[in-house]
Amino acid sequence: MSSPLESWQRGPRSSFVLEAEHGVYALFLREGSTLPQITPGPNGLIYIGLAANRNGLKGRCHFNARTRNHSPRKSLAVLLMDELRLVPILITKPNSADTWGLDVASEARLSDWMHHNLDLAIEPCSNPDARESELVARYAPPLNLTKCVQSDQHRKISDSRKRVQASVSGAGQMTDQKANHSPDTQLSGRRVPVGVEFDTANAIAARFGLNEKSYRQQLRNSIAWYRKPQDWTFPVGSREWGDMIAVAERMGRSN
């Protein structure tokens, strides 16, 4: 039986042992903590989400995650961008629209802020989608940008996120041009994208003049750590990125 949100046990993320069960969860601004431009809901409520995939609640709640994949982290990021000196970066997705995330150091700062300023509450349930929709419509938490009536603070967050996307998309186009024309793009024989934290298979193929489909097939055939699903997006300078560059260099020599 569902219980009122106000009665859910709240506490630091570290106080919960989450399992792969389905359910809904809520994030609360801890007493004494603040978010710029935000008026939280009851008990500091700022977000309600659902966990319905195979990892369940264990795979959600966002306290140690990549901002690129998590809506509440993106909303927190735009609100705390200046305070935490967060650096947004462009994330290129091969089979969907580009998005944005944070560089590695910024991800760590945002996660640390969340652990120190937010509390978590959970409710396991068998139909999390319906339960989440019901709760979001009722409470309209400020970081929920769908499924509820949007207030001025909702719209400000949405607009800020769009501005960040536009900003990093423009920066990404500039770095692509630099990568094609600047002598600084050569480092130890590798073509390095200037000023980019993460690199993708499509971007590498474009820099080396390779057919994207053929390059991705060669990656699957050549790289021992390949596992499905694989989005081929890795930090520049990482071991995985180096392996991908090595495959591109071999294909470039054979062309």
C-alpha positions as CSV (number, residue, x, y, z in Angstrom):
1,M,0.0,0.0,0.0
2,S,1.3,3.4,-0.9
3,S,2.2,5.8,1.9
4,P,2.1,9.6,1.9
5,L,5.3,11.2,0.6
6,E,5.6,13.2,3.9
7,S,5.9,9.9,5.8
8,W,8.7,8.4,3.8
9,Q,12.0,8.0,5.7
10,R,14.5,10.5,4.6
11,G,18.2,10.5,5.0
12,P,21.7,10.8,3.4
13,R,22.3,8.6,0.4
14,S,24.9,6.7,2.4
15,S,22.2,5.6,4.8
16,F,20.4,3.5,2.1
17,V,21.3,0.1,0.8
18,L,19.5,0.1,-2.5
19,E,18.6,-3.1,-4.4
20,A,17.4,-3.8,-7.9
21,E,13.8,-3.5,-7.0
22,H,11.4,-1.2,-8.8
23,G,10.1,1.9,-7.1
24,V,10.0,5.7,-6.9
25,Y,12.4,8.0,-5.1
26,A,12.5,11.6,-4.0
27,L,15.3,14.1,-3.5
28,F,15.1,16.7,-0.7
29,L,17.1,19.8,0.0
30,R,18.5,19.3,3.5
31,E,17.6,21.7,6.2
32,G,20.1,24.7,6.2
33,S,21.0,24.1,2.5
34,T,19.9,26.3,-0.4
35,L,19.6,26.2,-4.2
36,P,19.9,29.5,-6.1
37,Q,16.5,30.7,-7.5
38,I,14.7,27.7,-6.1
39,T,11.8,27.4,-3.6
40,P,11.6,23.7,-2.7
41,G,8.4,21.8,-1.9
42,P,7.3,20.3,1.4
43,N,10.2,19.2,3.6
44,G,12.6,20.6,1.0
45,L,11.3,18.4,-1.9
46,I,13.0,19.2,-5.2
47,Y,12.6,16.1,-7.4
48,I,10.7,12.8,-7.8
49,G,11.8,10.0,-10.1
50,L,11.2,6.4,-10.9
51,A,13.3,3.3,-11.2
52,A,11.8,0.7,-13.6
53,N,14.8,-0.8,-15.4
54,R,16.7,-4.0,-14.5
55,N,19.0,-2.1,-12.1
56,G,16.0,-0.7,-10.2
57,L,16.5,1.8,-7.4
58,K,20.2,0.7,-7.2
59,G,20.8,2.2,-10.6
60,R,19.1,5.6,-9.9
61,C,19.2,8.4,-7.4
62,H,22.0,10.3,-9.2
63,F,24.4,10.8,-6.3
64,N,27.4,9.2,-8.2
65,A,26.4,9.4,-11.8
66,R,27.2,11.0,-15.1
67,T,25.3,14.2,-15.6
68,R,24.9,13.5,-19.3
69,N,22.3,10.8,-18.6
70,H,20.4,12.2,-15.6
71,S,17.9,15.1,-15.7
72,P,18.0,16.1,-12.1
73,R,21.8,16.4,-12.2
74,K,21.5,18.6,-15.3
75,S,19.1,20.9,-13.5
76,L,21.3,21.0,-10.4
77,A,24.3,21.7,-12.6
78,V,22.7,24.8,-14.2
79,L,21.7,26.2,-10.8
80,L,25.1,25.6,-9.3
81,M,27.3,26.3,-12.4
82,D,28.9,29.4,-11.0
83,E,29.0,28.4,-7.3
84,L,30.8,25.1,-8.0
85,R,32.7,26.3,-11.1
86,L,31.2,23.5,-13.2
87,V,32.5,23.0,-16.8
88,P,29.9,21.7,-19.3
89,I,31.1,19.6,-22.3
90,L,29.5,18.4,-25.5
91,I,28.5,14.7,-25.6
92,T,28.1,13.4,-29.1
93,K,25.8,10.4,-29.4
94,P,26.1,8.2,-32.5
95,N,22.4,7.2,-32.8
96,S,20.6,10.1,-31.1
97,A,20.8,13.9,-30.6
98,D,23.9,15.3,-29.0
99,T,23.6,16.3,-25.3
100,W,25.9,17.8,-22.7
101,G,27.5,16.7,-19.5
102,L,30.3,17.9,-17.2
103,D,34.0,17.3,-17.2
104,V,35.4,14.8,-14.7
105,A,36.4,17.3,-12.0
106,S,33.0,19.0,-12.3
107,E,31.1,15.7,-11.9
108,A,33.0,15.1,-8.7
109,R,32.2,18.5,-7.3
110,L,28.5,18.1,-8.1
111,S,28.4,14.7,-6.6
112,D,30.1,16.0,-3.4
113,W,27.6,18.8,-3.2
114,M,24.7,16.4,-3.5
115,H,26.0,14.1,-0.7
116,H,26.4,17.1,1.6
117,N,23.2,19.0,0.8
118,L,20.5,16.5,-0.3
119,D,18.5,13.7,1.4
120,L,17.0,10.7,-0.3
121,A,13.7,8.9,0.3
122,I,12.4,5.8,-1.6
123,E,9.2,3.8,-2.0
124,P,9.4,0.3,-3.6
125,C,6.4,-0.4,-5.7
126,S,5.3,-2.6,-8.6
127,N,4.0,0.2,-10.9
128,P,6.6,3.0,-10.5
129,D,5.5,4.9,-13.7
130,A,2.0,5.5,-12.5
131,R,3.1,6.3,-9.0
132,E,5.7,8.8,-10.1
133,S,3.1,10.5,-12.4
134,E,0.7,10.7,-9.6
135,L,3.2,12.2,-7.2
136,V,4.8,14.6,-9.6
137,A,1.4,16.0,-10.7
138,R,0.5,16.5,-7.0
139,Y,3.7,18.1,-5.7
140,A,5.2,19.7,-8.9
141,P,8.8,19.5,-7.6
142,P,11.0,22.3,-9.1
143,L,13.4,19.9,-10.8
144,N,10.6,17.9,-12.5
145,L,10.4,19.4,-16.0
146,T,7.6,17.1,-17.2
147,K,4.4,15.6,-15.9
148,C,3.3,18.6,-13.9
149,V,2.2,22.2,-14.4
150,Q,5.3,24.3,-15.1
151,S,5.9,27.3,-12.9
152,D,8.3,30.2,-13.5
153,Q,11.1,28.4,-11.7
154,H,10.5,25.3,-13.9
155,R,10.8,27.4,-17.0
156,K,13.9,29.1,-15.8
157,I,15.7,25.8,-15.3
158,S,14.5,24.6,-18.7
159,D,15.7,27.7,-20.4
160,S,19.1,27.5,-18.6
161,R,19.6,23.9,-19.8
162,K,18.8,25.0,-23.3
163,R,21.4,27.8,-23.1
164,V,24.0,25.3,-21.9
165,Q,23.2,23.0,-24.8
166,A,23.5,25.8,-27.3
167,S,26.7,27.0,-25.8
168,V,28.5,23.6,-25.8
169,S,27.2,22.8,-29.3
170,G,28.7,26.0,-30.6
171,A,32.0,25.2,-28.8
172,G,32.0,21.7,-30.3
173,Q,31.7,23.1,-33.8
174,M,34.7,25.4,-33.2
175,T,36.9,22.6,-31.8
176,D,36.1,20.5,-34.9
177,Q,37.3,23.3,-37.1
178,K,40.5,23.6,-35.0
179,A,41.0,19.9,-35.1
180,N,41.1,20.0,-38.9
181,H,43.4,23.0,-39.2
182,S,45.6,23.5,-36.2
183,P,49.1,22.0,-35.9
184,D,48.3,21.5,-32.2
185,T,46.1,18.6,-33.1
186,Q,49.1,16.3,-33.5
187,L,50.4,14.7,-30.3
188,S,52.6,11.6,-30.3
189,G,51.3,10.8,-33.8
190,R,47.6,11.0,-32.7
191,R,45.1,13.4,-33.9
192,V,43.7,15.0,-30.7
193,P,40.6,17.2,-30.6
194,V,41.5,20.5,-29.1
195,G,39.7,21.4,-25.9
196,V,37.4,18.4,-25.8
197,E,37.1,16.1,-22.7
198,F,35.3,13.2,-24.4
199,D,35.8,11.8,-27.9
200,T,33.5,9.6,-29.9
201,A,33.8,7.0,-32.7
202,N,32.0,9.3,-35.2
203,A,34.2,12.2,-34.4
204,I,37.4,10.1,-34.7
205,A,36.2,8.7,-38.0
206,A,35.5,12.2,-39.4
207,R,39.0,13.4,-38.4
208,F,40.7,10.4,-40.0
209,G,38.5,10.5,-43.1
210,L,37.1,7.1,-42.5
211,N,33.7,5.6,-43.2
212,E,31.8,5.7,-39.9
213,K,30.1,2.3,-40.3
214,S,33.3,0.6,-41.4
215,Y,35.3,2.1,-38.5
216,R,32.7,1.1,-35.9
217,Q,32.7,-2.5,-37.3
218,Q,36.5,-2.6,-37.1
219,L,36.3,-1.4,-33.5
220,R,34.0,-4.3,-32.7
221,N,36.3,-6.7,-34.4
222,S,39.6,-5.4,-33.1
223,I,39.1,-4.3,-29.5
224,A,39.2,-7.0,-26.8
225,W,37.3,-5.0,-24.2
226,Y,34.3,-4.4,-26.5
227,R,31.0,-5.4,-25.0
228,K,27.4,-4.7,-26.2
229,P,25.9,-2.1,-25.8
230,Q,28.8,0.2,-26.5
231,D,28.4,3.9,-27.3
232,W,32.2,4.4,-28.0
233,T,32.4,7.6,-26.0
234,F,35.5,7.9,-23.7
235,P,37.7,10.6,-22.1
236,V,40.5,11.9,-24.3
237,G,43.7,10.3,-23.2
238,S,42.1,7.2,-21.6
239,R,43.2,3.7,-22.4
240,E,40.0,3.0,-24.3
241,W,40.4,6.2,-26.3
242,G,43.9,5.3,-27.2
243,D,42.8,1.9,-28.5
244,M,40.2,3.6,-30.7
245,I,42.8,6.0,-32.1
246,A,45.1,3.1,-32.8
247,V,42.4,1.4,-34.9
248,A,41.7,4.6,-36.8
249,E,45.5,5.0,-37.5
250,R,45.7,1.5,-38.9
251,M,42.7,2.0,-41.1
252,G,44.1,5.3,-42.3
253,R,47.4,3.7,-43.3
254,S,45.7,1.0,-45.3
255,N,43.5,3.4,-47.2
